[in-house]
Amino acid sequence: MVRSMLTLCFAAYLCFSWGNNTRSHAEGAAERSLWVFVAGDGIHVYDFDLKTGVLKQQGDAQDAKPSFLAIHPNGRFLYGAGKDISAFSIDGHSGKLSFLNAVAYDKHGLCHLYVDKTGANVLAAGYGAGTVVVQRIVEDGRLGEQSALVKHEGSSVNASRQSAPHAHSVNLDADNNFAFAADLGVDKVLIYRFDAAQGTLEPAEHPAATLAPGAGPRHFTFHPNGRLAYVINELDSTITSFRYDPTKGSLVEIETVTTLPKGFEGENYTAEVVVHPGGRFLYGSNRGHNSIAVYSIDVSNGKLTMIEQTPTGGVWPRNFCVDPTGQYLLAANQKSDSVHVFRIDQQTGRLERTDHSIEVPAPSCIRFLRKP
């Protein structure tokens, strides 16, 4: 019973933060707008109109320069990863961010972070150092002491990108029991048993899922059912599907599919992967081809079927996010300084570009938050 309840909550936590996760579907459908936070040259705050798809700027935090963002489960705090981990409080009525504190890491900095379901810990991945850290969160949302640090070991076949470990992301399962660190440098998703009460990480019984040599796993996500998982591989432009056993924390590979159209011969590096909140579609971004790859998901076996590749309206879509109602996808084009708004066809999963976009310097991460 507890596991089923956690899995239902987990479906609302994958790409975005809902803020108030207990709302009914009818209440969610009646929402008019959401807060949107965009990391770029600072953190920029927007009001997003769910009826029109229009983004209206509300403010920013220019002193902060994170490349990745995560929102606390209670919707009151935001955390950024960059040269350090920084913490901010969120005014739910205005979207305003107020700096709380920051914790320095090392010269390499951090590229990804995730707040656990209890809200007591921030887990972060260090690309340059090949490490995963756990930072405690105290009651007022500030960052406390570091409670865990694990360093990956190894290398793989791409001499220019895989001569050392490069932890690129860290995520947790629905039960908050296991952490998954996609390491581009060693072609593995490393698996750790996670203790939220103590903020510790220990190697799991099944300590890793191994990808094809040279794949370069970057970002990882779960299906809302908690039994399927997907990793997007940066270096060979593929997505790998897994069956997940939450009792053991183990991943069993199902298949690997390309993110690119037949005949494409240009340079490409994938970036983000997101499952639609309805669980029927999956999206992955191509930097180089400059598109979002759209797939349908066969929930019975986890396999993906390519639907289309949709141009993102800009260059180098490092990140994108699907809003919590599942109506829109926002794509962050890092090298063309823009965020474009797409409407999602609820029957087919296809993306329809709207007339709405915003200019943001080098956008690298987008997060939604439901209003109080």
C-alpha positions in Angstrom: 0.0 0.0 0.0 2.8 2.4 0.9 4.7 1.6 -2.3 1.6 2.1 -4.5 1.0 5.5 -2.8 4.6 6.5 -3.4 4.4 5.5 -7.0 1.4 7.6 -7.6 3.1 10.6 -6.1 6.2 9.8 -8.1 4.4 10.2 -11.4 4.0 13.9 -10.6 7.6 14.4 -9.7 9.7 13.4 -12.7 10.5 16.4 -14.8 8.8 19.1 -12.8 7.7 20.0 -9.3 4.0 20.2 -8.7 4.2 22.1 -5.4 0.8 20.8 -4.1 0.9 17.2 -5.2 -2.4 16.3 -3.6 -4.6 18.2 -6.0 -7.3 16.3 -7.9 -7.2 15.9 -11.7 -10.3 18.2 -11.9 -8.6 20.9 -9.8 -5.4 20.6 -12.0 -7.5 21.0 -15.2 -9.0 24.2 -13.8 -5.6 25.8 -13.2 -4.9 28.9 -15.2 -1.2 29.4 -14.8 2.1 28.0 -13.4 5.4 29.4 -12.4 8.3 28.7 -14.7 12.0 29.0 -13.7 14.6 29.1 -16.4 18.4 28.8 -15.6 20.6 30.8 -18.0 22.5 33.9 -17.2 20.9 34.0 -13.8 17.5 32.4 -12.9 14.5 33.9 -14.7 11.0 33.6 -13.4 7.9 33.6 -15.6 4.2 33.3 -15.3 3.0 30.6 -17.8 -0.6 30.9 -19.0 -2.0 27.4 -19.5 -4.8 28.6 -21.9 -2.6 30.6 -24.3 0.9 29.2 -23.8 2.2 32.8 -23.1 5.2 33.3 -20.8 5.3 36.6 -18.9 8.5 37.5 -17.1 8.0 38.2 -13.3 11.6 38.7 -12.2 15.0 37.1 -11.9 17.9 36.3 -9.7 20.9 37.6 -11.6 23.6 36.8 -9.1 23.0 33.1 -9.3 24.5 31.2 -12.3 23.4 27.6 -12.0 23.1 25.3 -15.0 20.5 23.0 -13.5 17.6 23.4 -11.1 15.5 21.3 -8.8 12.4 22.2 -6.7 11.7 21.0 -3.2 8.6 18.7 -2.9 6.8 21.3 -0.7 7.2 23.9 -3.5 8.8 26.5 -1.2 12.5 26.1 -2.1 14.6 26.0 -5.3 18.1 24.6 -5.6 20.7 25.2 -8.3 23.8 23.3 -9.4 26.8 25.1 -10.9 30.1 26.1 -9.3 28.3 25.4 -6.0 24.9 24.2 -4.8 22.7 27.2 -4.0 19.4 27.4 -2.2 16.5 29.9 -2.6 13.1 30.4 -1.1 10.1 30.8 -3.4 7.3 33.3 -2.8 4.4 31.2 -4.1 2.2 34.2 -4.9 4.8 36.3 -6.8 7.4 33.6 -7.8 10.1 35.8 -6.4 13.3 34.0 -5.4 15.2 35.0 -2.2 18.8 33.6 -1.7 19.2 31.5 1.4 22.8 30.1 1.2 25.3 28.2 -1.0 27.7 25.4 -0.4 31.0 25.3 -2.4 32.0 22.0 -3.9 35.3 21.8 -5.9 36.8 23.5 -8.9 34.8 21.2 -11.3 31.4 22.2 -9.9 28.1 20.2 -10.4 25.9 19.6 -13.4 22.7 18.0 -12.0 20.8 17.7 -8.8 17.6 16.0 -7.4 15.7 16.6 -4.1 14.6 13.4 -2.4 10.9 12.7 -1.7 11.3 13.5 2.0 12.8 16.9 1.2 15.7 16.3 3.6 18.4 15.8 1.0 19.8 17.2 -2.2 21.7 14.7 -4.3 24.1 16.2 -6.9 26.3 14.9 -9.7 29.8 16.2 -10.4 30.7 15.8 -14.1 34.4 16.9 -13.8 35.2 14.9 -10.7 33.0 11.9 -11.5 31.3 12.1 -8.1 27.8 12.0 -6.5 27.2 13.9 -3.3 24.4 14.2 -0.8 23.8 17.6 0.9 21.4 17.8 3.9 18.5 20.3 3.9 17.6 21.9 7.2 14.1 23.0 8.2 14.2 26.5 6.7 15.3 25.1 3.3 18.9 26.1 3.7 21.7 23.7 2.8 23.3 21.9 5.8 26.3 19.5 6.0 27.4 17.1 3.3 26.5 13.6 4.4 27.8 11.4 1.6 30.3 11.6 -1.3 31.0 8.7 -3.7 33.6 8.8 -6.4 33.2 6.7 -9.6 36.1 4.8 -11.2 36.9 3.6 -14.7 36.8 4.8 -18.3 35.5 3.7 -21.7 36.3 3.7 -25.4 35.9 7.3 -26.5 39.4 8.7 -25.7 38.3 12.4 -25.8 35.2 12.1 -23.7 35.6 8.9 -21.6 39.1 8.8 -20.3 37.7 9.3 -16.7 34.3 9.1 -14.9 31.8 11.8 -15.6 28.7 11.6 -13.4 26.1 13.5 -15.4 22.9 13.0 -13.4 21.4 11.5 -10.3 17.8 10.4 -9.7 15.8 8.4 -7.2 13.1 5.8 -7.6 9.5 6.2 -6.4 10.1 4.5 -3.1 13.1 6.8 -2.3 15.2 3.7 -1.7 17.7 3.7 -4.6 19.7 6.4 -6.4 20.7 6.1 -10.0 23.8 8.0 -11.4 24.2 8.1 -15.1 28.0 8.3 -15.8 28.9 9.3 -19.3 32.6 8.5 -18.8 32.2 4.8 -17.8 29.1 3.9 -19.9 27.1 2.8 -16.8 24.2 3.8 -14.6 25.5 3.2 -11.2 23.0 2.2 -8.5 23.1 3.0 -4.8 21.0 2.2 -1.8 19.8 5.5 -0.4 19.0 6.2 3.3 17.0 9.4 3.4 17.1 9.6 7.2 20.9 9.6 7.3 21.6 11.0 3.9 23.9 8.1 2.9 24.7 6.1 -0.3 25.9 2.5 -0.4 26.4 0.3 -3.5 23.3 -1.6 -4.3 23.1 -5.4 -4.6 23.0 -4.9 -8.3 25.5 -2.0 -8.5 25.2 -0.9 -12.1 23.5 -1.2 -15.5 26.1 -1.2 -18.3 25.4 0.5 -21.6 27.0 -0.1 -25.0 30.7 1.0 -25.3 30.8 4.7 -26.3 27.1 5.3 -25.6 27.8 8.0 -23.0 24.7 7.9 -20.7 23.6 11.4 -19.7 20.2 11.7 -18.1 17.9 9.1 -16.6 14.1 9.0 -15.9 11.4 6.7 -14.6 8.0 6.0 -16.2 5.1 7.1 -13.9 4.4 3.4 -13.2 7.8 3.1 -11.5 8.5 -0.2 -13.2 10.1 1.2 -16.4 13.2 3.5 -16.8 14.9 5.2 -19.6 18.4 6.7 -20.1 19.4 9.0 -23.0 22.9 8.4 -24.3 24.7 11.6 -25.3 27.6 10.2 -27.5 25.8 7.7 -29.7 22.4 9.5 -29.9 20.3 6.6 -28.4 17.8 5.9 -25.7 17.9 2.7 -23.7 14.8 1.2 -22.0 14.9 -0.8 -18.8 12.6 -2.9 -16.7 13.0 -1.9 -13.0 12.6 -4.1 -9.9 12.0 -1.8 -6.9 12.6 -4.5 -4.4 16.3 -5.0 -5.6 17.0 -1.7 -7.3 18.0 -3.6 -10.4 17.7 -2.5 -14.1 17.3 -5.0 -16.9 17.8 -3.7 -20.4 14.9 -4.0 -22.9 16.1 -2.3 -26.0 18.1 0.7 -27.4 16.7 3.0 -30.1 18.1 5.9 -32.1 17.0 9.5 -31.5 17.8 10.5 -35.1 16.1 10.1 -38.5 17.5 7.7 -41.1 20.2 9.1 -43.2 21.3 11.9 -40.8 25.1 12.1 -40.9 25.8 15.4 -39.0 27.2 15.8 -35.5 24.7 15.3 -32.7 24.7 15.0 -28.9 21.5 14.1 -27.0 20.7 15.9 -23.8 17.4 15.5 -21.9 14.8 12.7 -21.7 11.3 13.1 -20.2 8.2 10.8 -20.0 4.9 12.5 -20.5 2.9 12.6 -17.2 0.2 10.4 -18.9 2.8 7.7 -19.4 2.1 7.1 -23.1 4.9 9.2 -24.7 8.6 9.9 -24.3 10.6 12.8 -25.5 14.4 13.2 -26.0 16.4 16.2 -27.2 19.0 16.3 -30.0 21.7 18.9 -30.0 23.0 19.2 -33.5 19.9 17.9 -35.3 18.2 20.5 -33.0 15.0 18.5 -32.5 12.9 16.7 -30.0 12.5 13.0 -30.7 8.9 11.9 -29.9 8.1 8.3 -29.1 5.1 6.3 -28.1 5.6 3.9 -25.2 4.2 0.3 -25.1 3.6 0.1 -21.4 3.2 -3.7 -21.5 6.8 -4.1 -22.4 8.5 -0.7 -22.2 9.4 -0.5 -25.9 9.5 2.7 -27.8 8.2 3.5 -31.3 9.4 6.6 -33.0 6.7 9.1 -34.0 8.6 12.1 -35.2 11.5 14.5 -34.7 10.3 18.0 -34.2 12.6 21.0 -34.8 13.0 23.1 -31.6 13.0 26.4 -33.3 16.5 27.2 -32.2 20.0 25.7 -31.8 21.3 23.2 -29.2 18.2 22.2 -27.1 20.1 21.4 -23.9 17.0 21.0 -21.8 13.2 20.9 -22.1 10.3 20.2 -19.7 6.7 19.1 -20.0 4.2 21.0 -17.8 2.5 19.1 -15.0 -0.9 19.1 -16.9 0.8 17.5 -19.9 -0.4 20.1 -22.3 2.9 21.9 -23.2 6.6 21.2 -23.8 9.1 24.1 -23.4 12.4 23.7 -25.2 15.5 25.6 -24.1 17.8 26.3 -27.1 21.1 27.1 -25.4 23.1 28.4 -28.4 20.3 30.6 -29.8 19.3 32.2 -26.5 15.6 31.1 -26.7 12.8 29.1 -25.2 10.1 27.9 -27.5 6.6 26.7 -26.5 5.0 23.6 -28.0 1.5 22.3 -27.6 1.3 18.5 -27.1 -1.4 16.5 -28.9 -2.9 14.4 -26.2 -3.9 11.6 -28.5 -0.7 11.2 -30.6 2.0 12.9 -28.5 3.1 15.0 -31.4 4.4 18.5 -30.9 2.8 21.6 -32.4 5.0 24.7 -32.3 3.1 27.8 -31.0 3.8 31.4 -31.8 5.1 31.9 -28.3 8.8 32.1 -27.4 11.1 34.1 -25.1 14.7 35.3 -25.3 16.9 34.0 -22.5 20.7 34.1 -22.4 22.0 30.5 -22.9 19.0 28.7 -21.3 20.1 25.4 -19.7 17.3 24.2 -17.5 13.5 24.7 -17.2 11.3 23.9 -14.2 7.6 24.2 -13.6 5.9 24.9 -10.2 2.2 24.8 -9.4 0.9 27.9 -7.6 -0.4 27.7 -4.1 
